[in-house]
Structures are given as C-alpha cells and as structure tokens.
Amino acid sequence: MTREKTSVAPAGDLIAPAPNTMSDKARRAKLIENLTAAMCIAGIVALFFRNLFFGEVVATNDVGTNDLLYLNLPLRALYGEALKQGELLQWMPFKYGGFPVFAEGEGGFLHPFNLIVWFLLPPVSAMNLTIIFHAA
C-alpha cells in the first residue's frame, strides 16, 4: 500500500478573490450612471420640497395648534435676531411673563448647526433646515 502525498493549501488560499472583470471605461460609465441617477432623485426631492427651501412653508405634521408654530418658531426667531446683533439670548420676555431660554429643553441653542443656520437665514428657512438636518 502506497500513500499518496496530498498537499493542503494555506487557509488564505482556499477562497480566491473574484477577478475584476470590469475595465476602467466600464467602471467610469457605471459611476456616471449611478451619479446621474442620484442627481435625478435629489432633483425630484428638491422639486417636491421646494417651498421648504425658499422659506414659504414651515415643515410641520400638525395643522392649527402646535408647539412648533406657537412656541419654537417665535423663540428661535428671537434667538436668531439676538445672534445677528452679536448677543446670546438668555431670557424670553414674551411668553408667560418670561423664562430663561436655556431652561427650554428643545432649543439646542448652543448646537453649532443651530448657531450658524439661525445667524445666517431668515426664521422660516432656518426652522426648515433645522428640522431637515435633525431628521436626516
């Protein structure tokens, strides 16, 4: 009885990587196709939500009475005006006889995105971008 010699491949060689069958030209064409599709989708979304981007509408899921329109937007508009004057709003004088702004738990008044957006944009556009940014 003779024994045959068998060789065992190292563990890394058991599964060979799939050969790259796409040429550079095909890879570039696929990339352009994917980018075109992404741009089309982004354009459709931007078209659908165009009123949000131009400050014509506030994004809300509740019609009529809601905290967004009656508390958050006025408070943040006042906050934005204070930022534009180089101040940091600390007291809201127009609601319930006044209250400290940083005690309001939903404002995020020191968040870097909020500082930039509320300083640069009008209130409705800033509110929409804040909602979109935090929802994404």
CNS distance restraints for C-alpha pairs under 8 A (distance, minus, plus):
assign (resid   9 and name CA) (resid  13 and name CA) 6.20 0.50 0.50
assign (resid   9 and name CA) (resid  14 and name CA) 6.72 0.50 0.50
assign (resid  10 and name CA) (resid  14 and name CA) 7.02 0.50 0.50
assign (resid  22 and name CA) (resid  26 and name CA) 5.88 0.50 0.50
assign (resid  22 and name CA) (resid  27 and name CA) 6.12 0.50 0.50
assign (resid  23 and name CA) (resid  27 and name CA) 6.11 0.50 0.50
assign (resid  24 and name CA) (resid  28 and name CA) 6.06 0.50 0.50
assign (resid  25 and name CA) (resid  29 and name CA) 6.18 0.50 0.50
assign (resid  26 and name CA) (resid  30 and name CA) 6.15 0.50 0.50
assign (resid  27 and name CA) (resid  31 and name CA) 6.20 0.50 0.50
assign (resid  28 and name CA) (resid  32 and name CA) 6.19 0.50 0.50
assign (resid  29 and name CA) (resid  33 and name CA) 6.13 0.50 0.50
assign (resid  30 and name CA) (resid  34 and name CA) 6.18 0.50 0.50
assign (resid  31 and name CA) (resid  35 and name CA) 6.10 0.50 0.50
assign (resid  32 and name CA) (resid  36 and name CA) 5.99 0.50 0.50
assign (resid  33 and name CA) (resid  37 and name CA) 6.27 0.50 0.50
assign (resid  34 and name CA) (resid  38 and name CA) 6.20 0.50 0.50
assign (resid  35 and name CA) (resid  39 and name CA) 6.06 0.50 0.50
assign (resid  36 and name CA) (resid  40 and name CA) 6.15 0.50 0.50
assign (resid  37 and name CA) (resid  41 and name CA) 6.26 0.50 0.50
assign (resid  38 and name CA) (resid  42 and name CA) 6.12 0.50 0.50
assign (resid  39 and name CA) (resid  43 and name CA) 5.99 0.50 0.50
assign (resid  40 and name CA) (resid  44 and name CA) 6.20 0.50 0.50
assign (resid  41 and name CA) (resid  45 and name CA) 6.23 0.50 0.50
assign (resid  42 and name CA) (resid  46 and name CA) 6.05 0.50 0.50
assign (resid  43 and name CA) (resid  47 and name CA) 6.00 0.50 0.50
assign (resid  44 and name CA) (resid  48 and name CA) 6.10 0.50 0.50
assign (resid  45 and name CA) (resid  49 and name CA) 6.16 0.50 0.50
assign (resid  46 and name CA) (resid  50 and name CA) 5.51 0.50 0.50
assign (resid  49 and name CA) (resid  53 and name CA) 6.87 0.50 0.50
assign (resid  50 and name CA) (resid  54 and name CA) 6.46 0.50 0.50
assign (resid  51 and name CA) (resid  55 and name CA) 6.27 0.50 0.50
assign (resid  51 and name CA) (resid  56 and name CA) 5.20 0.50 0.50
assign (resid  51 and name CA) (resid  57 and name CA) 5.83 0.50 0.50
assign (resid  52 and name CA) (resid  56 and name CA) 6.25 0.50 0.50
assign (resid  52 and name CA) (resid  57 and name CA) 5.52 0.50 0.50
assign (resid  52 and name CA) (resid  58 and name CA) 6.61 0.50 0.50
assign (resid  52 and name CA) (resid  59 and name CA) 6.88 0.50 0.50
assign (resid  52 and name CA) (resid 125 and name CA) 6.93 0.50 0.50
assign (resid  52 and name CA) (resid 128 and name CA) 6.14 0.50 0.50
assign (resid  53 and name CA) (resid 125 and name CA) 6.42 0.50 0.50
assign (resid  53 and name CA) (resid 128 and name CA) 7.37 0.50 0.50
assign (resid  53 and name CA) (resid 129 and name CA) 7.68 0.50 0.50
assign (resid  54 and name CA) (resid 125 and name CA) 6.55 0.50 0.50
assign (resid  55 and name CA) (resid 122 and name CA) 7.78 0.50 0.50
assign (resid  55 and name CA) (resid 124 and name CA) 5.17 0.50 0.50
assign (resid  55 and name CA) (resid 125 and name CA) 4.41 0.50 0.50
assign (resid  55 and name CA) (resid 128 and name CA) 7.61 0.50 0.50
assign (resid  56 and name CA) (resid 124 and name CA) 7.39 0.50 0.50
assign (resid  56 and name CA) (resid 125 and name CA) 7.95 0.50 0.50
assign (resid  57 and name CA) (resid 124 and name CA) 7.13 0.50 0.50
assign (resid  58 and name CA) (resid 124 and name CA) 6.03 0.50 0.50
assign (resid  58 and name CA) (resid 125 and name CA) 7.81 0.50 0.50
assign (resid  58 and name CA) (resid 127 and name CA) 7.10 0.50 0.50
assign (resid  58 and name CA) (resid 128 and name CA) 6.02 0.50 0.50
assign (resid  59 and name CA) (resid 127 and name CA) 7.98 0.50 0.50
assign (resid  59 and name CA) (resid 128 and name CA) 5.85 0.50 0.50
assign (resid  59 and name CA) (resid 131 and name CA) 7.42 0.50 0.50
assign (resid  60 and name CA) (resid  68 and name CA) 7.33 0.50 0.50
assign (resid  62 and name CA) (resid  66 and name CA) 6.39 0.50 0.50
assign (resid  65 and name CA) (resid  69 and name CA) 7.65 0.50 0.50
assign (resid  65 and name CA) (resid  70 and name CA) 7.47 0.50 0.50
assign (resid  66 and name CA) (resid  70 and name CA) 6.34 0.50 0.50
assign (resid  67 and name CA) (resid  71 and name CA) 5.06 0.50 0.50
assign (resid  67 and name CA) (resid  72 and name CA) 6.16 0.50 0.50
assign (resid  68 and name CA) (resid  72 and name CA) 4.82 0.50 0.50
assign (resid  68 and name CA) (resid  73 and name CA) 5.85 0.50 0.50
assign (resid  69 and name CA) (resid  73 and name CA) 5.36 0.50 0.50
assign (resid  69 and name CA) (resid  74 and name CA) 7.25 0.50 0.50
assign (resid  70 and name CA) (resid  74 and name CA) 6.67 0.50 0.50
assign (resid  71 and name CA) (resid  75 and name CA) 6.07 0.50 0.50
assign (resid  72 and name CA) (resid  76 and name CA) 5.91 0.50 0.50
assign (resid  72 and name CA) (resid 107 and name CA) 7.49 0.50 0.50
assign (resid  73 and name CA) (resid  77 and name CA) 5.88 0.50 0.50
assign (resid  73 and name CA) (resid 123 and name CA) 7.24 0.50 0.50
assign (resid  73 and name CA) (resid 124 and name CA) 7.71 0.50 0.50
assign (resid  73 and name CA) (resid 127 and name CA) 7.00 0.50 0.50
assign (resid  74 and name CA) (resid  78 and name CA) 6.19 0.50 0.50
assign (resid  75 and name CA) (resid  79 and name CA) 6.18 0.50 0.50
assign (resid  75 and name CA) (resid  92 and name CA) 7.12 0.50 0.50
assign (resid  76 and name CA) (resid  80 and name CA) 5.99 0.50 0.50
assign (resid  76 and name CA) (resid 107 and name CA) 7.57 0.50 0.50
assign (resid  76 and name CA) (resid 118 and name CA) 7.67 0.50 0.50
assign (resid  76 and name CA) (resid 123 and name CA) 7.29 0.50 0.50
assign (resid  77 and name CA) (resid  81 and name CA) 6.26 0.50 0.50
assign (resid  77 and name CA) (resid 118 and name CA) 7.79 0.50 0.50
assign (resid  77 and name CA) (resid 122 and name CA) 8.00 0.50 0.50
assign (resid  77 and name CA) (resid 123 and name CA) 5.21 0.50 0.50
assign (resid  78 and name CA) (resid  82 and name CA) 6.23 0.50 0.50
assign (resid  78 and name CA) (resid  89 and name CA) 7.73 0.50 0.50
assign (resid  79 and name CA) (resid  83 and name CA) 6.25 0.50 0.50
assign (resid  79 and name CA) (resid  88 and name CA) 7.35 0.50 0.50
assign (resid  79 and name CA) (resid  89 and name CA) 5.60 0.50 0.50
assign (resid  79 and name CA) (resid 118 and name CA) 7.55 0.50 0.50
assign (resid  80 and name CA) (resid  84 and name CA) 6.25 0.50 0.50
assign (resid  80 and name CA) (resid 118 and name CA) 4.79 0.50 0.50
assign (resid  80 and name CA) (resid 119 and name CA) 5.50 0.50 0.50
assign (resid  80 and name CA) (resid 123 and name CA) 7.17 0.50 0.50
assign (resid  81 and name CA) (resid  85 and name CA) 6.41 0.50 0.50
assign (resid  81 and name CA) (resid 119 and name CA) 7.60 0.50 0.50
assign (resid  82 and name CA) (resid  86 and name CA) 6.41 0.50 0.50
assign (resid  82 and name CA) (resid  87 and name CA) 5.10 0.50 0.50
assign (resid  82 and name CA) (resid  88 and name CA) 6.03 0.50 0.50
assign (resid  82 and name CA) (resid  89 and name CA) 5.79 0.50 0.50
assign (resid  83 and name CA) (resid  87 and name CA) 5.19 0.50 0.50
assign (resid  83 and name CA) (resid  88 and name CA) 5.92 0.50 0.50
assign (resid  83 and name CA) (resid  89 and name CA) 7.48 0.50 0.50
assign (resid  83 and name CA) (resid 115 and name CA) 7.77 0.50 0.50
assign (resid  83 and name CA) (resid 118 and name CA) 7.50 0.50 0.50
assign (resid  83 and name CA) (resid 119 and name CA) 5.62 0.50 0.50
assign (resid  84 and name CA) (resid 119 and name CA) 5.62 0.50 0.50
assign (resid  84 and name CA) (resid 120 and name CA) 7.96 0.50 0.50
assign (resid  89 and name CA) (resid 101 and name CA) 6.95 0.50 0.50
assign (resid  90 and name CA) (resid 100 and name CA) 5.78 0.50 0.50
assign (resid  90 and name CA) (resid 101 and name CA) 5.13 0.50 0.50
assign (resid  90 and name CA) (resid 102 and name CA) 6.66 0.50 0.50
assign (resid  91 and name CA) (resid  98 and name CA) 6.72 0.50 0.50
assign (resid  91 and name CA) (resid  99 and name CA) 5.77 0.50 0.50
assign (resid  91 and name CA) (resid 100 and name CA) 4.55 0.50 0.50
assign (resid  91 and name CA) (resid 101 and name CA) 5.22 0.50 0.50
assign (resid  92 and name CA) (resid  98 and name CA) 5.13 0.50 0.50
assign (resid  92 and name CA) (resid  99 and name CA) 5.39 0.50 0.50
assign (resid  92 and name CA) (resid 100 and name CA) 6.20 0.50 0.50
assign (resid  92 and name CA) (resid 101 and name CA) 5.90 0.50 0.50
assign (resid  93 and name CA) (resid  97 and name CA) 6.16 0.50 0.50
assign (resid  93 and name CA) (resid  98 and name CA) 4.02 0.50 0.50
assign (resid  93 and name CA) (resid  99 and name CA) 6.70 0.50 0.50
assign (resid  94 and name CA) (resid  98 and name CA) 5.83 0.50 0.50
assign (resid  95 and name CA) (resid  99 and name CA) 7.28 0.50 0.50
assign (resid  99 and name CA) (resid 103 and name CA) 7.69 0.50 0.50
assign (resid 100 and name CA) (resid 104 and name CA) 7.25 0.50 0.50
assign (resid 102 and name CA) (resid 107 and name CA) 7.70 0.50 0.50
assign (resid 102 and name CA) (resid 109 and name CA) 7.34 0.50 0.50
assign (resid 108 and name CA) (resid 114 and name CA) 7.09 0.50 0.50
assign (resid 109 and name CA) (resid 114 and name CA) 6.40 0.50 0.50
assign (resid 109 and name CA) (resid 115 and name CA) 6.85 0.50 0.50
assign (resid 110 and name CA) (resid 114 and name CA) 7.01 0.50 0.50
assign (resid 110 and name CA) (resid 115 and name CA) 6.38 0.50 0.50
assign (resid 111 and name CA) (resid 115 and name CA) 6.24 0.50 0.50
assign (resid 112 and name CA) (resid 116 and name CA) 6.31 0.50 0.50
assign (resid 113 and name CA) (resid 117 and name CA) 6.07 0.50 0.50
assign (resid 113 and name CA) (resid 130 and name CA) 7.90 0.50 0.50
assign (resid 114 and name CA) (resid 118 and name CA) 5.72 0.50 0.50
assign (resid 114 and name CA) (resid 130 and name CA) 6.95 0.50 0.50
assign (resid 115 and name CA) (resid 119 and name CA) 6.04 0.50 0.50
assign (resid 116 and name CA) (resid 120 and name CA) 6.21 0.50 0.50
assign (resid 117 and name CA) (resid 121 and name CA) 5.85 0.50 0.50
assign (resid 117 and name CA) (resid 126 and name CA) 5.63 0.50 0.50
assign (resid 117 and name CA) (resid 129 and name CA) 7.73 0.50 0.50
assign (resid 117 and name CA) (resid 130 and name CA) 7.66 0.50 0.50
assign (resid 118 and name CA) (resid 122 and name CA) 7.25 0.50 0.50
assign (resid 118 and name CA) (resid 123 and name CA) 6.95 0.50 0.50
assign (resid 118 and name CA) (resid 126 and name CA) 5.60 0.50 0.50
assign (resid 121 and name CA) (resid 125 and name CA) 6.25 0.50 0.50
assign (resid 121 and name CA) (resid 126 and name CA) 5.49 0.50 0.50
assign (resid 122 and name CA) (resid 126 and name CA) 6.03 0.50 0.50
assign (resid 123 and name CA) (resid 127 and name CA) 6.02 0.50 0.50
assign (resid 124 and name CA) (resid 128 and name CA) 6.24 0.50 0.50
assign (resid 125 and name CA) (resid 129 and name CA) 6.18 0.50 0.50
assign (resid 126 and name CA) (resid 130 and name CA) 6.03 0.50 0.50
assign (resid 127 and name CA) (resid 131 and name CA) 6.22 0.50 0.50
assign (resid 128 and name CA) (resid 132 and name CA) 6.13 0.50 0.50
assign (resid 129 and name CA) (resid 133 and name CA) 5.82 0.50 0.50
assign (resid 130 and name CA) (resid 134 and name CA) 6.10 0.50 0.50
assign (resid 131 and name CA) (resid 135 and name CA) 5.99 0.50 0.50
assign (resid 132 and name CA) (resid 136 and name CA) 6.10 0.50 0.50
